[in-house]
Amino acid sequence: MFTKIFNINNMMYIRCLSTITLFQRQLWAIGIKRWLYHTSTVNQSAIWKVYKNRPNSKYREREKVNLSSAKRLSIQLLKRHKTKDSFDDGNVDDNIIGTITKLGSDFSPKRHQLLFNLECELGKKLEKSEITIETALRVAEEFLHVEYRQTKFLSSLFTSVDQNFSAQITNHDIVIKLMFYIYLHGYVPKSLMLQVEEYLEEKLDEFSLNDIGVVCLGFFRTKTRLKSPVLLQNIGDKLLCNLKKAHDNDLINILKCLKFSGYLKVDFFEDLSERLITCKRIEQISNPQILMHIACFYAGSIISDDELFDKLMNRFLQMLQIDFKVRCKDIARFIWACGMVQYKPEERRNSYFDMIEYFKEYGIKPRSLLQQESIVDLLMGLVYLKIFPYHLFEKIFSTDVSTKLISGNGVLEKRSQLYLLHCTIDIECPDYTGVRLNSDLVHAVHKSQASYLEKDIQNVYKTVVEDIYGTLQDMFGKSNIKHYRILPHFNTKDIELHFDENDFVMPLKQQPYNPILPSVSVNNDVKDNSAVCKRVLIEVLGRNQMLANSTKFTGHYKTKFRQLKKLGYQILLILADDGWMLVNMSTEERQKYISRRFKEDLNIDITSATKSIHERTKTV
């Protein structure tokens, strides 16, 4: 019954805790952690009725007591007014633990209410420092054993530790146990995580790699970035030194935390991939989730390594062929990672189609909404690879699916992705005749997307772009140049110019791409492309638009570049390093550089164009 109701994929976290004696008896509880801590809106009474026979009997023999006896013990405990010293007594600790055990021996609404009352009382005593950290951890363990959520008690525990960290955290074992419960709870005071980080920076040598895996899990779960470069460096070094004996779960927990903390040291990525390949670690992995997380670690940090991705792809395909139970999410995120780093879009095209077929036919499907979110992730990766499976586009563009996607979790991300996919189909797939995204939905998303991006876009290489844009205005005139988001589904701006057949600059008359009226806009673009007008874009690239260790574009920017070319634009690229170089030049030097690039890259001689503008200006 246990495995039928709960997804026990998270049993992999058991290995992270294998060195912690306190947790060795609660292995069954790890598998249901998502249910325990994500059911706040679910009818608790209904849940308690499901589990009249708990699956933990093989781990601990529980005393059978009737409800009246347990209720009497609970009331007696709650009425006591003990001092701090009396709570430190071992017998009192045993009374607390025993009461929780008895109340949890039968899942009923009445006992659930008694446990809630007990939890509230213990939380108050914890806040008054009437319970030691050791007792508190024992109580938390017992609550976990009886499958009780203990939200209030853990909140009180974290507040208490935060207020008196140095006195309560006496050794690294307490930190590990504390981080385990932080991982389960999901929310803690930011000041507590800062104190934990300072403790780790000072005493990281006392932690094993298993311990660091648990700690990193807590940081990642609470969306807390490690800010210390020294600590990140030391964690990375410790992982590399112990990679051969590291459990898969420790590896992934640490990599997720490093990525989320923005650890981008190319040498570390190169050393890690070399050691993974050398010790044949990829071939030994038996869980497709691990492969997916490794691929996403590199892709999320925009690091490319074709040799490593060869190994990951080969192993992933082996798992599909030998009937491993692979989740839709794992396939989708793996393809997204491959697309982001532009991993062999032509050579591996057949492999990608095989994975699409498996996704469609055999992938283990999670809840309906999660499956639909996985389809969006899958399509994002495939668009990066210039693959357009129309049947999947039709599925997510349907009104019921698209409405669910933009009203679920991660609304902003899914809204942006749907918007990009909608515009991509309009621009790159003129033969697509299937379902389109609802026009009202497109209009709403377009409006909210524009409003959001205008707030963020101002600081992206602002100094570089403004200097170059100012120079171009001096050269071509303010009325002949525009700086704006030509493709509204991408969050970067471009500088647009038009030239005639004599390379003279022209006023901007053509309307830009409009996702509200896509067919009209695209048709006009194609028609104008056959005219004499030369439409030029100057793109000032940021560092995140190219792979960190390569001269290749990321899959996201490659898609934008491809679509601009499809719309008939000629593109002059100014790389990030060149952009900063231009900032340090004089105005005259910048003009000479831009003139040279126009001639070399676009075969447009702008000398006569700028001269004509200055002559017209003098005449006026």
Phi, psi and omega per residue, in radians:
M1 nan -0.624 -3.129
F2 -1.067 -0.853 -3.094
T3 -1.281 -0.395 3.140
K4 -1.291 -0.637 -3.048
I5 -1.522 -0.661 -3.046
F6 -1.925 2.497 3.030
N7 -1.369 1.960 -3.026
I8 -1.755 0.490 3.042
N9 -1.052 -0.471 -3.102
N10 -1.343 0.067 3.000
M11 -1.065 -0.300 3.111
M12 -1.074 -0.412 -3.126
Y13 -1.284 -0.175 3.127
I14 -1.014 -0.722 -3.088
R15 -1.089 -0.528 3.115
C16 -1.071 -0.460 -3.026
L17 -1.872 0.235 -3.012
S18 -1.143 -0.377 -3.124
T19 -1.631 0.038 -3.084
I20 -1.821 1.851 -3.062
T21 -0.996 -0.690 -3.083
L22 -1.011 -0.558 -3.024
F23 -1.707 -0.012 -3.048
Q24 -1.184 -0.377 -3.112
R25 -1.612 -0.035 -3.065
Q26 -2.014 0.507 -3.076
L27 -1.048 -0.635 -3.134
W28 -1.090 -0.507 -3.069
A29 -1.281 -0.458 -3.120
I30 -1.066 -0.678 -3.081
G31 -1.133 -0.401 -3.102
I32 -1.874 0.304 -3.068
K33 -1.062 -0.632 -3.127
R34 -1.146 -0.683 3.135
W35 -1.173 -0.783 -3.079
L36 -1.075 -0.606 -2.983
Y37 -1.970 0.232 3.101
H38 -2.400 0.553 -3.114
T39 -2.156 0.582 -3.078
S40 -1.127 -0.456 -3.101
T41 -1.716 0.045 -3.093
V42 -1.594 2.584 3.090
N43 -1.107 1.907 -3.055
Q44 -1.155 -0.627 -3.119
S45 -1.047 -0.729 3.135
A46 -1.107 -0.681 -3.131
I47 -1.162 -0.720 -3.113
W48 -1.152 -0.553 -3.141
K49 -1.213 -0.445 -3.113
V50 -1.133 -0.646 -2.990
Y51 -1.880 1.182 3.061
K52 -1.396 -0.430 3.038
N53 -2.023 1.852 -3.063
R54 -1.432 2.679 -3.068
P55 -1.520 0.211 -3.042
N56 -1.768 0.230 -3.072
S57 -1.142 -0.486 -3.125
K58 -1.292 -0.262 -3.120
Y59 -1.735 -0.502 -3.101
R60 -2.666 2.355 3.087
E61 -1.517 2.125 -3.068
R62 -1.834 2.477 3.115
E63 -1.267 2.361 -3.138
K64 -1.602 2.056 3.116
V65 -2.271 2.682 3.120
N66 -1.445 2.919 -3.033
L67 -1.096 -0.707 -3.094
S68 -1.110 -0.668 3.121
S69 -1.144 -0.793 3.136
A70 -1.125 -0.674 -3.136
K71 -1.124 -0.721 3.137
R72 -1.098 -0.748 3.115
L73 -1.104 -0.706 -3.130
S74 -1.119 -0.780 -3.130
I75 -1.127 -0.702 3.123
Q76 -1.071 -0.747 -3.116
L77 -1.178 -0.739 -3.091
L78 -1.193 -0.455 -3.134
K79 -1.464 -0.171 -3.118
R80 -1.252 2.518 3.058
H81 -2.116 1.516 -3.055
K82 -1.709 2.682 3.024
T83 -1.458 3.023 3.135
K84 -1.047 -0.702 -3.097
D85 -1.134 -0.681 -3.115
S86 -1.187 -0.522 3.104
F87 -1.289 -0.372 3.089
D88 -1.337 -0.246 -3.115
D89 -1.160 2.397 -3.076
G90 -1.091 -0.608 -3.136
N91 -1.130 -0.713 3.117
V92 -1.135 -0.704 3.065
D93 -0.990 -0.778 -3.134
D94 -1.124 -0.626 3.101
N95 -1.093 -0.753 3.120
I96 -1.072 -0.871 -3.104
I97 -1.083 -0.758 -3.119
G98 -1.094 -0.679 3.127
T99 -1.134 -0.769 3.112
I100 -1.074 -0.708 -3.136
T101 -1.070 -0.781 -3.091
K102 -1.240 -0.690 3.104
L103 -1.155 -0.493 -3.131
G104 -1.590 0.079 -3.075
S105 -1.314 -0.264 3.122
D106 -2.488 2.203 -3.086
F107 -1.476 1.773 3.083
S108 -2.455 2.710 -3.137
P109 -1.013 -0.643 -3.121
K110 -1.142 -0.784 3.129
R111 -1.182 -0.595 3.079
H112 -1.060 -0.705 3.110
Q113 -1.149 -0.673 3.106
L114 -1.143 -0.707 3.075
L115 -1.108 -0.661 3.101
F116 -1.098 -0.760 3.110
N117 -1.093 -0.744 3.123
L118 -1.106 -0.736 3.128
E119 -1.054 -0.777 -3.132
C120 -1.088 -0.745 -3.129
E121 -1.156 -0.761 3.120
L122 -1.136 -0.618 3.091
G123 -1.092 -0.718 3.111
K124 -1.116 -0.749 3.136
K125 -1.159 -0.580 3.103
L126 -1.165 -0.716 3.123
E127 -1.143 -0.469 3.116
K128 -1.579 0.156 -3.136
S129 1.076 0.552 3.094
E130 -1.606 -0.030 3.076
I131 -2.255 2.354 3.123
T132 -1.338 2.866 3.133
I133 -1.097 -0.616 3.130
E134 -1.132 -0.787 3.101
T135 -1.106 -0.729 -3.134
A136 -1.043 -0.713 3.141
L137 -1.204 -0.604 3.069
R138 -1.141 -0.714 3.115
V139 -1.113 -0.783 3.126
A140 -1.057 -0.680 3.119
E141 -1.113 -0.737 -3.104
E142 -1.221 -0.662 3.033
F143 -1.003 -0.702 3.133
L144 -1.165 -0.649 3.135
H145 -1.107 -0.632 -3.120
V146 -1.609 0.200 3.033
E147 1.108 0.717 3.110
Y148 -1.864 2.439 -2.958
R149 -1.242 -0.507 3.066
Q150 0.821 0.705 -3.112
T151 -1.054 -0.816 -3.097
K152 -1.184 -0.717 -3.106
F153 -1.127 -0.778 3.133
L154 -1.135 -0.648 3.084
S155 -1.066 -0.738 3.102
S156 -1.145 -0.661 3.119
L157 -1.073 -0.822 -3.107
F158 -1.155 -0.667 3.109
T159 -1.126 -0.738 3.139
S160 -1.102 -0.782 3.138
V161 -1.163 -0.669 -3.141
D162 -1.079 -0.684 -3.086
Q163 -1.344 -0.395 -3.100
N164 -2.456 0.975 -2.977
F165 -1.105 -0.911 -3.026
S166 -1.088 -0.573 -3.126
A167 -1.369 -0.561 -3.049
Q168 -1.595 -0.535 -3.132
I169 -1.603 1.657 -3.061
T170 -1.748 -0.263 3.114
N171 -2.725 2.925 -3.041
H172 -1.254 -0.371 3.096
D173 -1.096 -0.681 3.123
I174 -1.142 -0.664 3.113
V175 -1.076 -0.759 -3.111
I176 -1.106 -0.809 3.140
K177 -1.135 -0.711 3.113
L178 -1.070 -0.767 -3.131
M179 -1.166 -0.527 3.077
F180 -1.104 -0.786 3.138
Y181 -1.279 -0.517 3.013
I182 -1.090 -0.722 3.102
Y183 -1.064 -0.745 -3.133
L184 -1.221 -0.657 -3.061
H185 -1.352 -0.814 3.042
G186 1.645 -0.214 -3.141
Y187 -2.467 2.276 3.113
V188 -2.518 2.812 3.029
P189 -1.064 2.406 -3.132
K190 -1.055 -0.596 -3.133
S191 -1.117 -0.557 3.094
L192 -1.146 -0.763 3.141
M193 -1.144 -0.574 3.076
L194 -1.147 -0.685 3.118
Q195 -1.196 -0.671 3.071
V196 -1.091 -0.739 3.128
E197 -1.075 -0.744 3.102
E198 -1.097 -0.683 3.105
Y199 -1.111 -0.763 3.134
L200 -1.109 -0.725 -3.122
E201 -1.061 -0.573 -3.111
E202 -1.478 -0.597 -2.975
K203 -2.236 0.584 -3.111
L204 -1.093 -0.517 -3.122
D205 -1.067 -0.410 -3.123
E206 -1.358 -0.220 -3.073
F207 -1.695 2.348 3.017
S208 -1.390 3.022 3.122
L209 -1.136 -0.611 3.057
N210 -1.061 -0.751 3.135
D211 -1.097 -0.754 -3.130
I212 -1.116 -0.596 3.087
G213 -1.058 -0.751 3.119
V214 -1.159 -0.750 3.140
V215 -1.072 -0.799 3.139
C216 -1.100 -0.611 3.106
L217 -1.074 -0.717 3.109
G218 -1.123 -0.743 3.119
F219 -1.126 -0.749 -3.111
F220 -1.183 -0.710 -3.101
R221 -1.099 -0.618 -3.115
T222 -1.605 0.124 3.140
K223 0.961 0.783 3.126
T224 -1.910 2.156 3.131
R225 -1.485 2.415 2.971
L226 -1.318 2.158 -3.030
K227 -1.684 -0.335 -3.069
S228 -1.394 2.012 3.091
P229 -1.084 -0.570 3.135
V230 -1.149 -0.788 3.137
L231 -1.114 -0.781 3.113
L232 -1.046 -0.729 3.119
Q233 -1.100 -0.767 -3.113
N234 -1.175 -0.667 3.094
I235 -1.137 -0.757 3.100
G236 -1.067 -0.756 3.126
D237 -1.112 -0.710 -3.124
K238 -1.158 -0.639 3.093
L239 -1.126 -0.795 -3.139
L240 -1.087 -0.705 -3.107
C241 -1.201 -0.505 -3.071
N242 -1.973 0.372 -3.010
L243 -1.104 -0.648 -3.074
K244 -1.098 -0.670 -3.083
K245 -1.754 0.081 -3.125
A246 -1.297 2.383 3.020
H247 -1.193 2.654 3.133
D248 -0.972 -0.697 -3.076
N249 -1.216 -0.646 3.067
D250 -1.085 -0.745 3.137
L251 -1.023 -0.853 -3.080
I252 -1.209 -0.727 -3.136
N253 -1.054 -0.705 -3.138
I254 -1.235 -0.746 -3.133
L255 -1.113 -0.692 3.122
K256 -1.103 -0.710 3.137
C257 -1.195 -0.725 3.122
L258 -1.102 -0.745 3.141
K259 -1.141 -0.777 -3.125
F260 -1.140 -0.502 3.137
S261 -1.467 -0.011 3.088
G262 1.325 0.535 3.138
Y263 -1.349 1.892 -3.067
L264 -2.246 1.417 3.070
K265 -2.058 1.897 -3.006
V266 -1.006 -0.650 3.140
D267 -1.050 -0.675 3.122
F268 -1.111 -0.795 3.138
F269 -1.084 -0.711 3.133
E270 -1.169 -0.753 3.105
D271 -1.115 -0.718 -3.124
L272 -1.116 -0.819 -3.131
S273 -1.127 -0.687 3.121
E274 -1.088 -0.729 -3.119
R275 -1.277 -0.627 3.076
L276 -1.077 -0.668 -3.131
I277 -1.334 -0.767 -3.075
T278 -1.089 -0.779 -3.104
C279 -1.527 0.154 3.095
K280 0.949 0.716 -3.101
R281 -1.239 -0.619 -3.093
I282 -1.086 -0.724 -3.104
E283 -1.164 -0.358 -3.100
Q284 -1.565 -0.183 -3.100
I285 -1.280 2.284 -3.115
S286 -1.986 0.108 -3.130
N287 -2.115 2.051 -3.110
P288 -1.078 -0.425 3.108
Q289 -1.083 -0.613 -3.140
I290 -1.135 -0.759 3.108
L291 -1.066 -0.748 3.135
M292 -1.076 -0.766 -3.100
H293 -1.178 -0.648 3.091
I294 -1.124 -0.783 3.126
A295 -1.078 -0.745 -3.129
C296 -1.210 -0.519 3.092
F297 -1.083 -0.771 3.122
Y298 -1.266 -0.764 -3.102
A299 -1.166 -0.702 3.138
G300 -1.153 -0.435 3.094
S301 -1.705 0.169 -3.094
I302 0.785 0.897 3.057
I303 -1.968 2.245 -3.119
S304 -1.820 2.408 3.057
D305 -2.665 1.633 -3.049
D306 -1.090 -0.622 -3.127
E307 -1.140 -0.752 3.102
L308 -1.141 -0.762 -3.127
F309 -1.178 -0.484 3.013
D310 -1.037 -0.820 -3.131
K311 -1.129 -0.779 -3.132
L312 -1.099 -0.781 -3.127
M313 -1.127 -0.788 -3.130
N314 -1.068 -0.747 -3.128
R315 -1.202 -0.675 3.137
F316 -1.116 -0.753 3.125
L317 -1.151 -0.614 3.069
Q318 -1.052 -0.736 -3.135
M319 -1.133 -0.631 3.095
L320 -1.173 -0.637 -3.072
Q321 -1.317 -0.544 -3.097
I322 -1.732 0.385 2.980
D323 1.152 0.666 2.912
F324 -1.183 2.564 3.096
K325 -1.439 1.696 -3.068
V326 -1.795 2.260 -3.134
R327 -1.296 2.670 3.037
C328 -1.003 -0.717 -3.103
K329 -1.056 -0.709 -3.115
D330 -1.140 -0.737 3.115
I331 -1.128 -0.805 -3.089
A332 -1.085 -0.842 -3.092
R333 -1.226 -0.559 3.101
F334 -1.148 -0.780 3.115
I335 -1.164 -0.659 3.074
W336 -1.024 -0.749 3.138
A337 -1.104 -0.766 3.112
C338 -1.071 -0.718 3.127
G339 -1.170 -0.684 -3.092
M340 -1.110 -0.671 3.141
V341 -1.654 0.137 3.124
Q342 0.929 0.911 -3.135
Y343 -1.387 1.801 3.001
K344 0.719 1.115 -3.104
P345 -1.104 -0.474 3.132
E346 -1.640 -0.835 -3.087
E347 -1.094 -0.636 -3.064
R348 -1.773 0.321 -3.055
R349 -1.022 -0.751 3.133
N350 -1.118 -0.626 3.100
S351 -1.105 -0.714 3.123
Y352 -1.125 -0.683 3.112
F353 -1.157 -0.642 3.074
D354 -1.079 -0.693 -3.135
M355 -1.223 -0.628 3.074
I356 -1.085 -0.750 -3.135
E357 -1.111 -0.739 3.107
Y358 -1.125 -0.732 3.117
F359 -0.985 -0.730 -3.079
K360 -1.253 -0.699 -2.966
E361 -1.704 -0.735 -2.904
Y362 -2.144 -0.152 -3.073
G363 -1.007 2.426 3.081
I364 -1.175 2.068 -3.020
K365 -1.627 2.152 3.035
P366 -1.358 -2.831 3.093
R367 -0.961 2.725 -2.999
S368 -0.929 -0.863 -3.087
L369 -1.114 -0.696 3.135
L370 -1.139 -0.618 3.088
Q371 -1.128 -0.733 3.134
Q372 -1.146 -0.665 3.073
E373 -1.109 -0.638 3.104
S374 -1.148 -0.624 3.099
I375 -1.104 -0.693 3.106
V376 -1.094 -0.803 3.104
D377 -1.057 -0.740 3.113
L378 -1.045 -0.818 -3.113
L379 -1.147 -0.618 3.084
M380 -1.048 -0.813 3.112
G381 -1.109 -0.711 -3.134
L382 -1.193 -0.646 3.067
V383 -1.085 -0.710 3.077
Y384 -1.032 -0.557 -3.113
L385 -1.626 0.087 3.141
K386 1.086 0.802 3.062
I387 -2.159 2.271 -3.017
F388 -2.235 1.504 3.084
P389 -1.338 1.810 -3.003
Y390 -1.071 -0.604 -3.088
H391 -1.126 -0.533 3.107
L392 -1.352 -0.613 3.063
F393 -1.088 -0.731 3.140
E394 -1.074 -0.632 -3.109
K395 -1.152 -0.830 -3.065
I396 -1.412 -0.323 3.109
F397 -1.438 -0.213 3.116
S398 -1.077 2.572 -3.005
T399 -1.037 -0.775 -3.090
D400 -1.152 -0.716 -3.132
V401 -1.226 -0.842 -3.100
S402 -1.101 -0.629 3.107
T403 -1.134 -0.727 3.101
K404 -1.105 -0.695 -3.070
L405 -1.126 -0.684 -3.080
I406 -1.551 0.054 3.084
S407 -2.047 0.046 3.135
G408 -1.643 -2.762 3.108
N409 -1.230 2.652 -3.136
G410 1.080 0.766 -3.034
V411 -1.001 -0.804 -3.048
L412 -1.082 -0.770 -3.126
E413 -1.128 -0.837 -3.110
K414 -1.166 -0.626 3.091
R415 -1.076 -0.794 3.132
S416 -1.104 -0.722 -3.125
Q417 -1.175 -0.771 3.102
L418 -1.059 -0.718 -3.141
Y419 -1.093 -0.762 3.125
L420 -1.124 -0.749 -3.127
L421 -1.129 -0.692 3.113
H422 -1.064 -0.859 -3.125
C423 -1.178 -0.601 3.125
T424 -1.086 -0.774 3.107
I425 -1.059 -0.719 -3.137
D426 -1.095 -0.711 -3.030
I427 -1.475 -0.753 -2.960
E428 -1.762 -0.229 -3.064
C429 -2.217 1.255 -3.106
P430 -1.135 -0.342 -3.124
D431 -1.575 0.030 3.133
Y432 -1.274 2.171 -3.097
T433 -2.112 0.194 -3.081
G434 -1.432 -2.840 -3.112
V435 -1.118 2.421 3.080
R436 -1.897 2.778 3.062
L437 -1.121 2.387 -3.112
N438 -0.916 2.316 -3.046
S439 -1.082 -0.667 3.105
D440 -1.122 -0.681 3.114
L441 -1.163 -0.728 3.108
V442 -1.051 -0.773 -3.129
H443 -1.091 -0.768 -3.131
A444 -1.141 -0.764 -3.140
V445 -1.168 -0.715 3.119
H446 -1.029 -0.756 -3.115
K447 -1.169 -0.837 -3.119
S448 -1.199 -0.623 3.118
Q449 -1.124 -0.781 3.139
A450 -1.089 -0.733 3.141
S451 -1.114 -0.736 -3.129
Y452 -1.185 -0.779 -3.065
L453 -1.207 -0.558 3.137
E454 -1.106 -0.479 3.113
K455 -1.326 -0.585 -3.033
D456 -1.575 -0.492 -2.911
I457 -1.272 -0.329 -2.971
Q458 -1.123 -0.492 -3.035
N459 -1.729 0.058 -3.118
V460 -1.403 1.824 -3.119
Y461 0.840 0.751 -3.016
K462 -1.043 -0.778 -3.095
T463 -1.107 -0.799 -3.113
V464 -1.091 -0.890 -3.076
V465 -1.112 -0.740 -3.122
E466 -1.112 -0.698 3.119
D467 -1.129 -0.791 -3.138
I468 -1.171 -0.749 3.140
Y469 -1.101 -0.700 3.100
G470 -1.102 -0.714 3.108
T471 -1.112 -0.739 3.136
L472 -1.163 -0.609 3.067
Q473 -1.105 -0.699 3.093
D474 -1.132 -0.628 -3.085
M475 -1.336 -0.714 -2.973
F476 -2.003 -0.137 -3.110
G477 1.632 2.441 -3.051
K478 -1.134 -0.544 -3.086
S479 -1.353 -0.193 -3.079
N480 -1.829 0.172 -3.049
I481 -2.496 2.566 -3.111
K482 -2.506 2.468 3.118
H483 -2.087 1.904 -3.066
Y484 -2.836 3.066 3.112
R485 -1.499 1.769 -3.124
I486 -1.188 -0.747 3.049
L487 -1.800 1.849 -3.019
P488 -1.195 -0.224 3.128
H489 -1.553 0.049 2.983
F490 -2.052 2.591 -2.977
N491 -1.725 0.433 3.077
T492 -2.084 2.542 -3.138
K493 -1.622 2.758 3.121
D494 -2.321 2.784 3.106
I495 -1.826 2.141 -3.031
E496 -1.948 2.397 3.069
L497 -2.386 2.640 3.048
H498 -2.153 2.451 3.132
F499 -2.240 2.621 3.066
D500 -1.611 -2.975 -3.072
E501 -1.180 -0.312 3.112
N502 -1.719 0.245 -3.129
D503 1.118 0.457 3.016
F504 -1.590 2.411 -3.131
V505 -1.204 2.497 -3.092
M506 -2.084 2.704 3.037
P507 -1.124 2.613 3.134
L508 -1.420 1.909 -3.124
K509 -1.956 -0.493 -3.045
Q510 -1.288 2.441 3.082
Q511 -1.324 2.478 3.141
P512 -1.283 3.039 3.110
Y513 -1.026 2.307 -3.112
N514 -2.150 1.937 -3.106
P515 -1.217 -0.277 3.103
I516 -1.270 -0.603 3.067
L517 -2.163 1.144 -2.972
P518 -1.077 -0.773 -3.055
S519 -1.121 -0.712 3.117
V520 -1.119 -0.776 -3.091
S521 -1.114 -0.818 -3.111
V522 -1.158 -0.717 3.121
N523 -1.090 -0.704 3.092
N524 -1.109 -0.681 3.133
D525 -1.097 -0.768 -3.133
V526 -1.134 -0.715 3.129
K527 -1.108 -0.788 3.138
D528 -1.147 -0.479 -3.126
N529 -1.126 -0.465 3.139
S530 -1.497 -0.148 3.132
A531 -1.408 -3.139 -3.080
V532 -1.290 -0.452 -3.056
C533 -1.026 2.295 3.044
K534 -1.800 2.012 -3.140
R535 -1.694 2.100 -3.031
V536 -2.047 2.391 3.029
L537 -2.063 2.385 3.005
I538 -1.870 2.032 -3.102
E539 -1.881 2.079 3.050
V540 -1.698 1.887 -3.017
L541 -1.444 2.511 2.954
G542 -1.584 2.940 -3.105
R543 -1.177 -0.462 -3.120
N544 -1.436 0.068 3.080
Q545 -1.704 -0.022 3.053
M546 -2.264 2.635 3.110
L547 -1.101 2.447 -2.990
A548 -1.123 -0.518 -3.086
N549 -2.030 0.460 -3.060
S550 -2.700 2.910 3.064
T551 -1.649 0.099 -3.138
K552 -1.440 2.655 3.041
F553 -1.306 2.706 2.937
T554 -1.216 2.798 3.129
G555 -1.053 -0.597 -3.110
H556 -1.167 -0.819 -3.134
Y557 -1.282 -0.590 3.106
K558 -1.023 -0.640 3.101
T559 -1.139 -0.766 3.102
K560 -1.082 -0.794 -3.139
F561 -1.024 -0.770 -3.129
R562 -1.105 -0.709 -3.111
Q563 -1.254 -0.629 3.073
L564 -1.116 -0.705 3.082
K565 -1.130 -0.660 3.129
K566 -1.090 -0.589 3.136
L567 -1.448 0.038 3.012
G568 1.650 0.231 -3.136
Y569 -1.484 2.511 2.899
Q570 -1.673 2.358 -2.944
I571 -2.075 2.233 3.026
L572 -1.857 1.981 -3.084
L573 -1.644 2.299 3.010
I574 -2.033 1.939 -3.095
L575 -1.197 2.852 -3.057
A576 -1.020 -0.785 -3.131
D577 -1.130 -0.692 3.103
D578 -1.156 -0.615 3.122
G579 -1.091 -0.772 3.109
W580 -1.191 -0.545 3.082
M581 -1.129 -0.695 3.141
L582 -1.137 -0.561 3.129
V583 -1.049 -0.608 -3.091
N584 -1.519 0.030 3.123
M585 -1.599 2.820 2.993
S586 -1.334 2.912 -3.135
T587 -1.042 -0.736 -3.135
E588 -1.121 -0.710 3.132
E589 -1.160 -0.663 3.114
R590 -1.127 -0.714 3.136
Q591 -1.124 -0.710 3.106
K592 -1.131 -0.718 3.137
Y593 -1.099 -0.808 -3.120
I594 -1.132 -0.718 3.109
S595 -1.067 -0.742 -3.136
R596 -1.129 -0.745 -3.132
R597 -1.156 -0.646 3.080
F598 -1.058 -0.718 -3.112
K599 -1.248 -0.788 -3.065
E600 -1.270 -0.736 -3.010
D601 -1.575 -0.603 -3.014
L602 -2.058 -0.085 -3.090
N603 0.990 0.712 3.083
I604 -2.043 2.111 3.123
D605 -1.588 1.829 -3.052
I606 -1.618 0.055 3.140
T607 -1.069 -0.842 -3.133
S608 -1.192 -0.596 -3.137
A609 -1.124 -0.819 -3.131
T610 -1.200 -0.611 3.119
K611 -1.130 -0.728 3.137
S612 -1.093 -0.688 -3.138
I613 -1.121 -0.781 -3.130
H614 -1.137 -0.630 3.118
E615 -1.155 -0.729 3.121
R616 -1.145 -0.630 3.114
T617 -1.105 -0.734 3.135
K618 -1.127 -0.689 -3.124
T619 -1.091 -0.774 3.119
V620 -1.106 nan nan
